[in-house]
Amino acid sequence: MTQIKANDPILTFINVFKVEPENQERVVELLTQVTESSVKFTPGFISCALHKSTDGTKVTMYAQWQSLELYQAMRDDPRPLPFF
Amino acid sequence: MTQIKANDPILTFINVFKVEPENQERVVELLTQVTESSVKFTPGFISCALHKSTDGTKVTMYAQWQSLELYQAMRDDPRPLPFF
């Protein structure tokens, strides 16, 4: 579960993925899979929550990290790449 | 404090306000003021959290509401208008 507290020294990433409505659920499943199997075990990861837009055309990821350096280290890790 | 739980029947609004970096703190203050003095007492309001972009050019509001109807009723209420 994600908690948002005022004045926490947390870095938040809000990424919007544009999708075809028929793929929205599948994109949520893929992002959940890569988070649960890989990203959540990365140093610096705090939380991740996915949001489905009511019109079906977007999936918005709200992710909290301890720092930009630790986030960047995850992005440079090739292990989650097969999901993308 | 905002809590994000999977499968909660909650409507989330993510609004991005583009600002001049020298105004970012002031926009956060104004949005906090209108939320604390007015919006948070509106039926259907659950939570609101503000995020400052690291480059100073955006303020992102993450707001949770119980339903679109209750959110729309708040938007139709003229009382918070002087803040905008």
Backbone of each chain as nested JSON, in Angstrom:
{
  "chains": [
    {"id": "A", "residues": [
      {"number": 1, "name": "MET", "atoms": {"N": [0.842, -1.196, 0.0], "CA": [0.0, 0.0, 0.0], "C": [0.88, 1.25, 0.0]}},
      {"number": 2, "name": "THR", "atoms": {"N": [0.483, 2.2, -0.797], "CA": [1.214, 3.473, -0.862], "C": [0.676, 4.44, 0.191]}},
      {"number": 3, "name": "GLN", "atoms": {"N": [1.571, 5.1, 0.893], "CA": [1.176, 6.172, 1.8], "C": [1.882, 7.443, 1.361]}},
      {"number": 4, "name": "ILE", "atoms": {"N": [1.138, 8.546, 1.299], "CA": [1.73, 9.831, 0.918], "C": [1.673, 10.746, 2.138]}},
      {"number": 5, "name": "LYS", "atoms": {"N": [2.819, 11.091, 2.658], "CA": [2.873, 11.964, 3.832], "C": [3.554, 13.275, 3.457]}},
      {"number": 6, "name": "ALA", "atoms": {"N": [3.012, 14.366, 3.981], "CA": [3.624, 15.677, 3.714], "C": [5.042, 15.712, 4.267]}},
      {"number": 7, "name": "ASN", "atoms": {"N": [5.929, 16.35, 3.51], "CA": [7.31, 16.592, 3.935], "C": [8.182, 15.347, 4.034]}},
      {"number": 8, "name": "ASP", "atoms": {"N": [7.698, 14.213, 3.53], "CA": [8.567, 13.043, 3.439], "C": [9.626, 13.301, 2.365]}},
      {"number": 9, "name": "PRO", "atoms": {"N": [10.877, 12.969, 2.639], "CA": [11.92, 13.182, 1.619], "C": [11.913, 12.05, 0.599]}},
      {"number": 10, "name": "ILE", "atoms": {"N": [10.808, 11.965, -0.11], "CA": [10.595, 10.86, -1.053], "C": [10.547, 11.417, -2.464]}},
      {"number": 11, "name": "LEU", "atoms": {"N": [11.065, 10.642, -3.413], "CA": [10.975, 11.023, -4.817], "C": [9.806, 10.252, -5.432]}},
      {"number": 12, "name": "THR", "atoms": {"N": [8.9, 10.979, -6.082], "CA": [7.728, 10.342, -6.677], "C": [7.797, 10.432, -8.192]}},
      {"number": 13, "name": "PHE", "atoms": {"N": [7.545, 9.314, -8.855], "CA": [7.443, 9.286, -10.316], "C": [5.989, 9.018, -10.682]}},
      {"number": 14, "name": "ILE", "atoms": {"N": [5.443, 9.868, -11.553], "CA": [4.092, 9.649, -12.054], "C": [4.205, 9.479, -13.558]}},
      {"number": 15, "name": "ASN", "atoms": {"N": [4.05, 8.242, -14.011], "CA": [4.193, 7.931, -15.431], "C": [2.839, 7.574, -16.016]}},
      {"number": 16, "name": "VAL", "atoms": {"N": [2.516, 8.206, -17.142], "CA": [1.245, 7.928, -17.804], "C": [1.508, 7.093, -19.056]}},
      {"number": 17, "name": "PHE", "atoms": {"N": [0.943, 5.904, -19.11], "CA": [1.062, 5.034, -20.287], "C": [-0.228, 5.142, -21.092]}},
      {"number": 18, "name": "LYS", "atoms": {"N": [-0.107, 5.553, -22.359], "CA": [-1.284, 5.622, -23.219], "C": [-1.515, 4.231, -23.837]}},
      {"number": 19, "name": "VAL", "atoms": {"N": [-2.742, 3.765, -23.751], "CA": [-3.051, 2.404, -24.212], "C": [-4.352, 2.385, -25.006]}},
      {"number": 20, "name": "GLU", "atoms": {"N": [-4.504, 1.34, -25.796], "CA": [-5.809, 1.092, -26.391], "C": [-6.694, 0.508, -25.284]}},
      {"number": 21, "name": "PRO", "atoms": {"N": [-7.968, 0.931, -25.235], "CA": [-8.824, 0.452, -24.139], "C": [-8.849, -1.075, -23.997]}},
      {"number": 22, "name": "GLU", "atoms": {"N": [-8.77, -1.773, -25.113], "CA": [-8.817, -3.241, -25.015], "C": [-7.538, -3.821, -24.403]}},
      {"number": 23, "name": "ASN", "atoms": {"N": [-6.482, -2.997, -24.315], "CA": [-5.222, -3.467, -23.721], "C": [-5.002, -2.957, -22.298]}},
      {"number": 24, "name": "GLN", "atoms": {"N": [-5.886, -2.121, -21.8], "CA": [-5.63, -1.478, -20.497], "C": [-5.387, -2.506, -19.391]}},
      {"number": 25, "name": "GLU", "atoms": {"N": [-6.253, -3.488, -19.311], "CA": [-6.122, -4.49, -18.24], "C": [-4.816, -5.271, -18.385]}},
      {"number": 26, "name": "ARG", "atoms": {"N": [-4.442, -5.573, -19.625], "CA": [-3.218, -6.323, -19.877], "C": [-1.98, -5.522, -19.469]}},
      {"number": 27, "name": "VAL", "atoms": {"N": [-2.006, -4.202, -19.74], "CA": [-0.881, -3.345, -19.345], "C": [-0.77, -3.302, -17.817]}},
      {"number": 28, "name": "VAL", "atoms": {"N": [-1.901, -3.219, -17.142], "CA": [-1.886, -3.255, -15.67], "C": [-1.273, -4.572, -15.197]}},
      {"number": 29, "name": "GLU", "atoms": {"N": [-1.649, -5.664, -15.831], "CA": [-1.109, -6.972, -15.433], "C": [0.404, -7.034, -15.637]}},
      {"number": 30, "name": "LEU", "atoms": {"N": [0.879, -6.536, -16.801], "CA": [2.316, -6.565, -17.089], "C": [3.108, -5.703, -16.117]}},
      {"number": 31, "name": "LEU", "atoms": {"N": [2.601, -4.497, -15.841], "CA": [3.306, -3.603, -14.918], "C": [3.301, -4.174, -13.498]}},
      {"number": 32, "name": "THR", "atoms": {"N": [2.198, -4.82, -13.133], "CA": [2.139, -5.474, -11.821], "C": [3.153, -6.606, -11.747]}},
      {"number": 33, "name": "GLN", "atoms": {"N": [3.233, -7.371, -12.834], "CA": [4.14, -8.524, -12.882], "C": [5.598, -8.083, -12.747]}},
      {"number": 34, "name": "VAL", "atoms": {"N": [5.991, -7.056, -13.508], "CA": [7.389, -6.615, -13.463], "C": [7.718, -5.995, -12.103]}},
      {"number": 35, "name": "THR", "atoms": {"N": [6.727, -5.334, -11.498], "CA": [6.956, -4.75, -10.17], "C": [7.096, -5.839, -9.119]}},
      {"number": 36, "name": "GLU", "atoms": {"N": [6.172, -6.789, -9.138], "CA": [6.146, -7.829, -8.103], "C": [7.308, -8.813, -8.223]}},
      {"number": 37, "name": "SER", "atoms": {"N": [7.745, -9.056, -9.466], "CA": [8.776, -10.079, -9.665], "C": [10.177, -9.508, -9.615]}},
      {"number": 38, "name": "SER", "atoms": {"N": [10.314, -8.191, -9.805], "CA": [11.656, -7.651, -9.969], "C": [11.849, -6.302, -9.268]}},
      {"number": 39, "name": "VAL", "atoms": {"N": [11.099, -5.297, -9.704], "CA": [11.371, -3.924, -9.266], "C": [11.237, -3.758, -7.75]}},
      {"number": 40, "name": "LYS", "atoms": {"N": [10.264, -4.426, -7.138], "CA": [10.027, -4.208, -5.709], "C": [11.173, -4.685, -4.83]}},
      {"number": 41, "name": "PHE", "atoms": {"N": [12.071, -5.509, -5.401], "CA": [13.211, -6.001, -4.632], "C": [14.446, -5.12, -4.816]}},
      {"number": 42, "name": "THR", "atoms": {"N": [14.282, -4.049, -5.584], "CA": [15.404, -3.159, -5.878], "C": [15.649, -2.208, -4.711]}},
      {"number": 43, "name": "PRO", "atoms": {"N": [16.935, -1.986, -4.34], "CA": [17.204, -1.013, -3.28], "C": [16.634, 0.356, -3.634]}},
      {"number": 44, "name": "GLY", "atoms": {"N": [15.943, 0.98, -2.675], "CA": [15.389, 2.309, -2.894], "C": [13.917, 2.313, -3.242]}},
      {"number": 45, "name": "PHE", "atoms": {"N": [13.395, 1.16, -3.671], "CA": [11.968, 1.079, -3.998], "C": [11.135, 1.196, -2.729]}},
      {"number": 46, "name": "ILE", "atoms": {"N": [10.122, 2.066, -2.76], "CA": [9.222, 2.2, -1.604], "C": [7.849, 1.618, -1.93]}},
      {"number": 47, "name": "SER", "atoms": {"N": [7.24, 2.093, -3.018], "CA": [5.903, 1.613, -3.337], "C": [5.562, 1.935, -4.778]}},
      {"number": 48, "name": "CYS", "atoms": {"N": [4.547, 1.268, -5.264], "CA": [4.052, 1.526, -6.617], "C": [2.555, 1.261, -6.629]}},
      {"number": 49, "name": "ALA", "atoms": {"N": [1.79, 2.172, -7.238], "CA": [0.344, 1.973, -7.351], "C": [-0.076, 2.317, -8.773]}},
      {"number": 50, "name": "LEU", "atoms": {"N": [-0.904, 1.466, -9.358], "CA": [-1.368, 1.672, -10.734], "C": [-2.813, 2.16, -10.732]}},
      {"number": 51, "name": "HIS", "atoms": {"N": [-3.099, 3.025, -11.723], "CA": [-4.425, 3.634, -11.825], "C": [-4.942, 3.478, -13.245]}},
      {"number": 52, "name": "LYS", "atoms": {"N": [-6.16, 2.967, -13.378], "CA": [-6.79, 2.852, -14.697], "C": [-7.656, 4.078, -14.949]}},
      {"number": 53, "name": "SER", "atoms": {"N": [-7.467, 4.754, -16.093], "CA": [-8.333, 5.896, -16.404], "C": [-9.737, 5.388, -16.716]}},
      {"number": 54, "name": "THR", "atoms": {"N": [-10.735, 6.222, -16.39], "CA": [-12.121, 5.78, -16.559], "C": [-12.484, 5.586, -18.032]}},
      {"number": 55, "name": "ASP", "atoms": {"N": [-11.758, 6.269, -18.945], "CA": [-12.056, 6.108, -20.371], "C": [-11.256, 4.966, -21.015]}},
      {"number": 56, "name": "GLY", "atoms": {"N": [-10.428, 4.293, -20.227], "CA": [-9.721, 3.114, -20.736], "C": [-8.444, 3.408, -21.505]}},
      {"number": 57, "name": "THR", "atoms": {"N": [-8.117, 4.682, -21.749], "CA": [-7.004, 4.994, -22.652], "C": [-5.672, 5.243, -21.943]}},
      {"number": 58, "name": "LYS", "atoms": {"N": [-5.657, 5.163, -20.616], "CA": [-4.399, 5.415, -19.895], "C": [-4.248, 4.482, -18.692]}},
      {"number": 59, "name": "VAL", "atoms": {"N": [-2.982, 4.208, -18.388], "CA": [-2.63, 3.57, -17.115], "C": [-1.594, 4.491, -16.472]}},
      {"number": 60, "name": "THR", "atoms": {"N": [-1.858, 4.936, -15.261], "CA": [-0.938, 5.858, -14.588], "C": [-0.282, 5.156, -13.407]}},
      {"number": 61, "name": "MET", "atoms": {"N": [1.05, 5.176, -13.445], "CA": [1.839, 4.559, -12.377], "C": [2.313, 5.65, -11.415]}},
      {"number": 62, "name": "TYR", "atoms": {"N": [2.037, 5.453, -10.141], "CA": [2.487, 6.365, -9.087], "C": [3.507, 5.59, -8.269]}},
      {"number": 63, "name": "ALA", "atoms": {"N": [4.778, 5.954, -8.388], "CA": [5.84, 5.163, -7.755], "C": [6.688, 6.035, -6.84]}},
      {"number": 64, "name": "GLN", "atoms": {"N": [6.984, 5.515, -5.668], "CA": [7.813, 6.24, -4.69], "C": [9.18, 5.572, -4.573]}},
      {"number": 65, "name": "TRP", "atoms": {"N": [10.216, 6.398, -4.596], "CA": [11.6, 5.922, -4.476], "C": [12.347, 6.754, -3.452]}},
      {"number": 66, "name": "GLN", "atoms": {"N": [13.372, 6.13, -2.871], "CA": [14.145, 6.854, -1.85], "C": [15.041, 7.933, -2.444]}},
      {"number": 67, "name": "SER", "atoms": {"N": [15.503, 7.725, -3.671], "CA": [16.368, 8.735, -4.29], "C": [16.436, 8.515, -5.793]}},
      {"number": 68, "name": "LEU", "atoms": {"N": [16.873, 9.56, -6.505], "CA": [17.031, 9.468, -7.951], "C": [18.132, 8.468, -8.316]}},
      {"number": 69, "name": "GLU", "atoms": {"N": [19.185, 8.419, -7.517], "CA": [20.314, 7.525, -7.809], "C": [19.851, 6.064, -7.775]}},
      {"number": 70, "name": "LEU", "atoms": {"N": [19.051, 5.711, -6.758], "CA": [18.597, 4.321, -6.638], "C": [17.589, 3.983, -7.743]}},
      {"number": 71, "name": "TYR", "atoms": {"N": [16.756, 4.956, -8.108], "CA": [15.825, 4.735, -9.222], "C": [16.606, 4.501, -10.513]}},
      {"number": 72, "name": "GLN", "atoms": {"N": [17.624, 5.341, -10.737], "CA": [18.412, 5.242, -11.966], "C": [19.147, 3.9, -12.031]}},
      {"number": 73, "name": "ALA", "atoms": {"N": [19.613, 3.418, -10.883], "CA": [20.286, 2.119, -10.848], "C": [19.328, 1.015, -11.293]}},
      {"number": 74, "name": "MET", "atoms": {"N": [18.06, 1.112, -10.879], "CA": [17.06, 0.126, -11.31], "C": [16.86, 0.216, -12.815]}},
      {"number": 75, "name": "ARG", "atoms": {"N": [16.779, 1.459, -13.344], "CA": [16.561, 1.623, -14.782], "C": [17.739, 1.081, -15.587]}},
      {"number": 76, "name": "ASP", "atoms": {"N": [18.92, 1.109, -15.012], "CA": [20.112, 0.618, -15.718], "C": [20.275, -0.889, -15.588]}},
      {"number": 77, "name": "ASP", "atoms": {"N": [19.427, -1.498, -14.763], "CA": [19.48, -2.958, -14.567], "C": [18.75, -3.631, -15.736]}},
      {"number": 78, "name": "PRO", "atoms": {"N": [19.398, -4.525, -16.467], "CA": [18.738, -5.108, -17.653], "C": [17.665, -6.153, -17.313]}},
      {"number": 79, "name": "ARG", "atoms": {"N": [17.558, -6.588, -16.06], "CA": [16.643, -7.705, -15.772], "C": [15.166, -7.439, -16.076]}},
      {"number": 80, "name": "PRO", "atoms": {"N": [14.626, -6.23, -15.769], "CA": [13.199, -6.035, -16.097], "C": [12.947, -5.791, -17.582]}},
      {"number": 81, "name": "LEU", "atoms": {"N": [13.986, -5.608, -18.378], "CA": [13.813, -5.212, -19.778], "C": [12.892, -6.126, -20.595]}},
      {"number": 82, "name": "PRO", "atoms": {"N": [12.945, -7.453, -20.403], "CA": [12.055, -8.294, -21.231], "C": [10.583, -7.935, -21.117]}},
      {"number": 83, "name": "PHE", "atoms": {"N": [10.191, -7.221, -20.049], "CA": [8.787, -6.862, -19.891], "C": [8.39, -5.687, -20.784]}},
      {"number": 84, "name": "PHE", "atoms": {"N": [9.399, -4.946, -21.281], "CA": [9.087, -3.734, -22.037], "C": [9.289, -3.914, -23.545]}}
    ]},
    {"id": "B", "residues": [
      {"number": 1, "name": "MET", "atoms": {"N": [-3.193, 12.289, 5.468], "CA": [-2.281, 11.412, 4.724], "C": [-3.063, 10.603, 3.698]}},
      {"number": 2, "name": "THR", "atoms": {"N": [-2.504, 10.506, 2.527], "CA": [-3.133, 9.729, 1.465], "C": [-2.676, 8.273, 1.55]}},
      {"number": 3, "name": "GLN", "atoms": {"N": [-3.626, 7.361, 1.434], "CA": [-3.291, 5.938, 1.328], "C": [-3.854, 5.422, 0.007]}},
      {"number": 4, "name": "ILE", "atoms": {"N": [-3.044, 4.662, -0.723], "CA": [-3.503, 4.091, -1.985], "C": [-3.558, 2.581, -1.815]}},
      {"number": 5, "name": "LYS", "atoms": {"N": [-4.759, 2.028, -1.864], "CA": [-4.917, 0.58, -1.703], "C": [-5.457, -0.007, -2.994]}},
      {"number": 6, "name": "ALA", "atoms": {"N": [-4.926, -1.166, -3.36], "CA": [-5.406, -1.836, -4.57], "C": [-6.886, -2.18, -4.41]}},
      {"number": 7, "name": "ASN", "atoms": {"N": [-7.627, -2.021, -5.503], "CA": [-9.03, -2.418, -5.591], "C": [-9.991, -1.578, -4.75]}},
      {"number": 8, "name": "ASP", "atoms": {"N": [-9.515, -0.464, -4.203], "CA": [-10.426, 0.464, -3.546], "C": [-11.297, 1.134, -4.608]}},
      {"number": 9, "name": "PRO", "atoms": {"N": [-12.607, 1.233, -4.365], "CA": [-13.483, 1.881, -5.357], "C": [-13.401, 3.403, -5.238]}},
      {"number": 10, "name": "ILE", "atoms": {"N": [-12.21, 3.921, -5.495], "CA": [-11.927, 5.342, -5.312], "C": [-11.644, 5.984, -6.66]}},
      {"number": 11, "name": "LEU", "atoms": {"N": [-12.085, 7.229, -6.817], "CA": [-11.771, 7.977, -8.028], "C": [-10.58, 8.885, -7.727]}},
      {"number": 12, "name": "THR", "atoms": {"N": [-9.544, 8.8, -8.56], "CA": [-8.336, 9.593, -8.339], "C": [-8.189, 10.637, -9.44]}},
      {"number": 13, "name": "PHE", "atoms": {"N": [-7.914, 11.867, -9.042], "CA": [-7.619, 12.93, -9.998], "C": [-6.15, 13.292, -9.864]}},
      {"number": 14, "name": "ILE", "atoms": {"N": [-5.442, 13.308, -10.986], "CA": [-4.044, 13.742, -10.977], "C": [-3.952, 14.965, -11.882]}},
      {"number": 15, "name": "ASN", "atoms": {"N": [-3.814, 16.121, -11.271], "CA": [-3.771, 17.38, -12.024], "C": [-2.373, 17.963, -11.972]}},
      {"number": 16, "name": "VAL", "atoms": {"N": [-1.856, 18.327, -13.143], "CA": [-0.527, 18.917, -13.218], "C": [-0.669, 20.421, -13.499]}},
      {"number": 17, "name": "PHE", "atoms": {"N": [-0.157, 21.238, -12.595], "CA": [-0.162, 22.692, -12.766], "C": [1.226, 23.119, -13.216]}},
      {"number": 18, "name": "LYS", "atoms": {"N": [1.304, 23.746, -14.383], "CA": [2.596, 24.262, -14.858], "C": [2.831, 25.629, -14.247]}},
      {"number": 19, "name": "VAL", "atoms": {"N": [3.995, 25.83, -13.671], "CA": [4.286, 27.086, -12.961], "C": [5.682, 27.591, -13.301]}},
      {"number": 20, "name": "GLU", "atoms": {"N": [5.883, 28.877, -13.072], "CA": [7.246, 29.408, -13.101], "C": [7.932, 28.959, -11.812]}},
      {"number": 21, "name": "PRO", "atoms": {"N": [9.204, 28.547, -11.908], "CA": [9.87, 28.039, -10.7], "C": [9.791, 28.979, -9.5]}},
      {"number": 22, "name": "GLU", "atoms": {"N": [9.821, 30.272, -9.754], "CA": [9.76, 31.201, -8.617], "C": [8.372, 31.236, -7.966]}},
      {"number": 23, "name": "ASN", "atoms": {"N": [7.366, 30.673, -8.654], "CA": [6.015, 30.639, -8.084], "C": [5.627, 29.271, -7.516]}},
      {"number": 24, "name": "GLN", "atoms": {"N": [6.484, 28.284, -7.663], "CA": [6.09, 26.923, -7.288], "C": [5.636, 26.842, -5.82]}},
      {"number": 25, "name": "GLU", "atoms": {"N": [6.419, 27.414, -4.93], "CA": [6.077, 27.335, -3.506], "C": [4.76, 28.049, -3.22]}},
      {"number": 26, "name": "ARG", "atoms": {"N": [4.536, 29.182, -3.888], "CA": [3.306, 29.958, -3.694], "C": [2.082, 29.175, -4.178]}},
      {"number": 27, "name": "VAL", "atoms": {"N": [2.227, 28.461, -5.309], "CA": [1.114, 27.658, -5.826], "C": [0.801, 26.525, -4.842]}},
      {"number": 28, "name": "VAL", "atoms": {"N": [1.83, 25.921, -4.27], "CA": [1.612, 24.88, -3.256], "C": [0.857, 25.473, -2.066]}},
      {"number": 29, "name": "GLU", "atoms": {"N": [1.251, 26.665, -1.641], "CA": [0.582, 27.321, -0.506], "C": [-0.888, 27.595, -0.815]}},
      {"number": 30, "name": "LEU", "atoms": {"N": [-1.162, 28.117, -2.026], "CA": [-2.546, 28.441, -2.403], "C": [-3.417, 27.185, -2.479]}},
      {"number": 31, "name": "LEU", "atoms": {"N": [-2.876, 26.127, -3.096], "CA": [-3.649, 24.888, -3.22], "C": [-3.874, 24.26, -1.843]}},
      {"number": 32, "name": "THR", "atoms": {"N": [-2.885, 24.365, -0.974], "CA": [-3.048, 23.857, 0.394], "C": [-4.135, 24.644, 1.117]}},
      {"number": 33, "name": "GLN", "atoms": {"N": [-4.096, 25.981, 0.936], "CA": [-5.059, 26.852, 1.605], "C": [-6.495, 26.55, 1.17]}},
      {"number": 34, "name": "VAL", "atoms": {"N": [-6.712, 26.406, -0.14], "CA": [-8.076, 26.161, -0.627], "C": [-8.547, 24.769, -0.2]}},
      {"number": 35, "name": "THR", "atoms": {"N": [-7.617, 23.811, -0.132], "CA": [-7.995, 22.467, 0.311], "C": [-8.346, 22.472, 1.797]}},
      {"number": 36, "name": "GLU", "atoms": {"N": [-7.482, 23.072, 2.598], "CA": [-7.664, 23.037, 4.054], "C": [-8.857, 23.867, 4.522]}},
      {"number": 37, "name": "SER", "atoms": {"N": [-9.15, 24.979, 3.785], "CA": [-10.2, 25.886, 4.253], "C": [-11.556, 25.544, 3.673]}},
      {"number": 38, "name": "SER", "atoms": {"N": [-11.581, 24.783, 2.58], "CA": [-12.859, 24.607, 1.888], "C": [-13.056, 23.178, 1.37]}},
      {"number": 39, "name": "VAL", "atoms": {"N": [-12.189, 22.757, 0.447], "CA": [-12.436, 21.512, -0.286], "C": [-12.51, 20.296, 0.635]}},
      {"number": 40, "name": "LYS", "atoms": {"N": [-11.671, 20.259, 1.673], "CA": [-11.627, 19.062, 2.513], "C": [-12.916, 18.828, 3.303]}},
      {"number": 41, "name": "PHE", "atoms": {"N": [-13.763, 19.859, 3.382], "CA": [-15.028, 19.707, 4.097], "C": [-16.169, 19.308, 3.155]}},
      {"number": 42, "name": "THR", "atoms": {"N": [-15.849, 19.118, 1.892], "CA": [-16.862, 18.789, 0.887], "C": [-17.203, 17.3, 0.966]}},
      {"number": 43, "name": "PRO", "atoms": {"N": [-18.498, 16.955, 0.867], "CA": [-18.859, 15.539, 0.856], "C": [-18.161, 14.811, -0.293]}},
      {"number": 44, "name": "GLY", "atoms": {"N": [-17.584, 13.67, -0.001], "CA": [-16.937, 12.868, -1.03], "C": [-15.427, 13.024, -1.067]}},
      {"number": 45, "name": "PHE", "atoms": {"N": [-14.905, 14.082, -0.445], "CA": [-13.456, 14.287, -0.417], "C": [-12.81, 13.235, 0.479]}},
      {"number": 46, "name": "ILE", "atoms": {"N": [-11.746, 12.604, -0.027], "CA": [-11.015, 11.623, 0.783], "C": [-9.649, 12.178, 1.169]}},
      {"number": 47, "name": "SER", "atoms": {"N": [-8.869, 12.609, 0.174], "CA": [-7.525, 13.089, 0.491], "C": [-6.969, 13.895, -0.669]}},
      {"number": 48, "name": "CYS", "atoms": {"N": [-5.938, 14.634, -0.38], "CA": [-5.239, 15.393, -1.41], "C": [-3.773, 15.49, -1.016]}},
      {"number": 49, "name": "ALA", "atoms": {"N": [-2.871, 15.273, -1.977], "CA": [-1.442, 15.403, -1.706], "C": [-0.808, 16.166, -2.868]}},
      {"number": 50, "name": "LEU", "atoms": {"N": [0.035, 17.12, -2.532], "CA": [0.698, 17.944, -3.546], "C": [2.15, 17.517, -3.712]}},
      {"number": 51, "name": "HIS", "atoms": {"N": [2.631, 17.619, -4.957], "CA": [3.995, 17.19, -5.281], "C": [4.696, 18.293, -6.066]}},
      {"number": 52, "name": "LYS", "atoms": {"N": [5.88, 18.663, -5.619], "CA": [6.679, 19.658, -6.337], "C": [7.646, 18.943, -7.272]}},
      {"number": 53, "name": "SER", "atoms": {"N": [7.658, 19.329, -8.554], "CA": [8.615, 18.72, -9.475], "C": [10.018, 19.209, -9.125]}},
      {"number": 54, "name": "THR", "atoms": {"N": [11.008, 18.343, -9.354], "CA": [12.381, 18.681, -8.958], "C": [12.925, 19.859, -9.776]}},
      {"number": 55, "name": "ASP", "atoms": {"N": [12.39, 20.098, -10.982], "CA": [12.87, 21.221, -11.795], "C": [12.106, 22.521, -11.52]}},
      {"number": 56, "name": "GLY", "atoms": {"N": [11.135, 22.465, -10.605], "CA": [10.428, 23.679, -10.195], "C": [9.307, 24.117, -11.111]}},
      {"number": 57, "name": "THR", "atoms": {"N": [9.084, 23.431, -12.235], "CA": [8.123, 23.927, -13.234], "C": [6.718, 23.323, -13.121]}},
      {"number": 58, "name": "LYS", "atoms": {"N": [6.515, 22.433, -12.165], "CA": [5.193, 21.81, -12.043], "C": [4.82, 21.58, -10.577]}},
      {"number": 59, "name": "VAL", "atoms": {"N": [3.522, 21.636, -10.34], "CA": [2.962, 21.175, -9.067], "C": [1.907, 20.149, -9.443]}},
      {"number": 60, "name": "THR", "atoms": {"N": [2.014, 18.944, -8.904], "CA": [1.065, 17.89, -9.245], "C": [0.207, 17.554, -8.03]}},
      {"number": 61, "name": "MET", "atoms": {"N": [-1.096, 17.619, -8.257], "CA": [-2.058, 17.325, -7.196], "C": [-2.6, 15.914, -7.385]}},
      {"number": 62, "name": "TYR", "atoms": {"N": [-2.505, 15.115, -6.352], "CA": [-3.053, 13.755, -6.359], "C": [-4.223, 13.767, -5.385]}},
      {"number": 63, "name": "ALA", "atoms": {"N": [-5.448, 13.675, -5.909], "CA": [-6.63, 13.815, -5.058], "C": [-7.546, 12.613, -5.189]}},
      {"number": 64, "name": "GLN", "atoms": {"N": [-8.032, 12.143, -4.062], "CA": [-8.944, 10.993, -4.045], "C": [-10.352, 11.457, -3.671]}},
      {"number": 65, "name": "TRP", "atoms": {"N": [-11.33, 10.972, -4.426], "CA": [-12.737, 11.293, -4.191], "C": [-13.565, 10.017, -4.215]}},
      {"number": 66, "name": "GLN", "atoms": {"N": [-14.713, 10.087, -3.495], "CA": [-15.569, 8.896, -3.435], "C": [-16.311, 8.634, -4.743]}},
      {"number": 67, "name": "SER", "atoms": {"N": [-16.607, 9.704, -5.496], "CA": [-17.326, 9.505, -6.763], "C": [-17.193, 10.746, -7.639]}},
      {"number": 68, "name": "LEU", "atoms": {"N": [-17.45, 10.581, -8.921], "CA": [-17.411, 11.694, -9.86], "C": [-18.506, 12.707, -9.54]}},
      {"number": 69, "name": "GLU", "atoms": {"N": [-19.667, 12.218, -9.122], "CA": [-20.793, 13.115, -8.824], "C": [-20.43, 14.071, -7.677]}},
      {"number": 70, "name": "LEU", "atoms": {"N": [-19.799, 13.541, -6.633], "CA": [-19.454, 14.382, -5.487], "C": [-18.328, 15.35, -5.846]}},
      {"number": 71, "name": "TYR", "atoms": {"N": [-17.383, 14.907, -6.681], "CA": [-16.321, 15.808, -7.143], "C": [-16.924, 16.952, -7.955]}},
      {"number": 72, "name": "GLN", "atoms": {"N": [-17.863, 16.584, -8.861], "CA": [-18.475, 17.594, -9.726], "C": [-19.266, 18.605, -8.9]}},
      {"number": 73, "name": "ALA", "atoms": {"N": [-19.909, 18.129, -7.845], "CA": [-20.663, 19.047, -6.975], "C": [-19.722, 20.062, -6.335]}},
      {"number": 74, "name": "MET", "atoms": {"N": [-18.514, 19.616, -5.95], "CA": [-17.532, 20.552, -5.389], "C": [-17.108, 21.568, -6.444]}},
      {"number": 75, "name": "ARG", "atoms": {"N": [-16.877, 21.088, -7.682], "CA": [-16.459, 21.995, -8.751], "C": [-17.539, 23.032, -9.064]}},
      {"number": 76, "name": "ASP", "atoms": {"N": [-18.81, 22.653, -8.864], "CA": [-19.912, 23.569, -9.149], "C": [-20.169, 24.537, -7.99]}},
      {"number": 77, "name": "ASP", "atoms": {"N": [-19.488, 24.31, -6.875], "CA": [-19.646, 25.179, -5.695], "C": [-18.791, 26.435, -5.898]}},
      {"number": 78, "name": "PRO", "atoms": {"N": [-19.391, 27.626, -5.836], "CA": [-18.603, 28.837, -6.12], "C": [-17.657, 29.249, -4.998]}},
      {"number": 79, "name": "ARG", "atoms": {"N": [-17.741, 28.662, -3.802], "CA": [-16.957, 29.167, -2.664], "C": [-15.438, 29.111, -2.867]}},
      {"number": 80, "name": "PRO", "atoms": {"N": [-14.866, 28.025, -3.449], "CA": [-13.402, 28.036, -3.62], "C": [-12.925, 28.92, -4.766]}},
      {"number": 81, "name": "LEU", "atoms": {"N": [-13.841, 29.458, -5.574], "CA": [-13.444, 30.184, -6.782], "C": [-12.475, 31.346, -6.548]}},
      {"number": 82, "name": "PRO", "atoms": {"N": [-12.644, 32.118, -5.459], "CA": [-11.718, 33.245, -5.28], "C": [-10.247, 32.827, -5.246]}},
      {"number": 83, "name": "PHE", "atoms": {"N": [-9.972, 31.547, -4.992], "CA": [-8.581, 31.1, -4.947], "C": [-7.986, 30.924, -6.343]}},
      {"number": 84, "name": "PHE", "atoms": {"N": [-8.874, 30.841, -7.363], "CA": [-8.354, 30.527, -8.695], "C": [-8.339, 31.76, -9.609]}}
    ]}
  ]
}
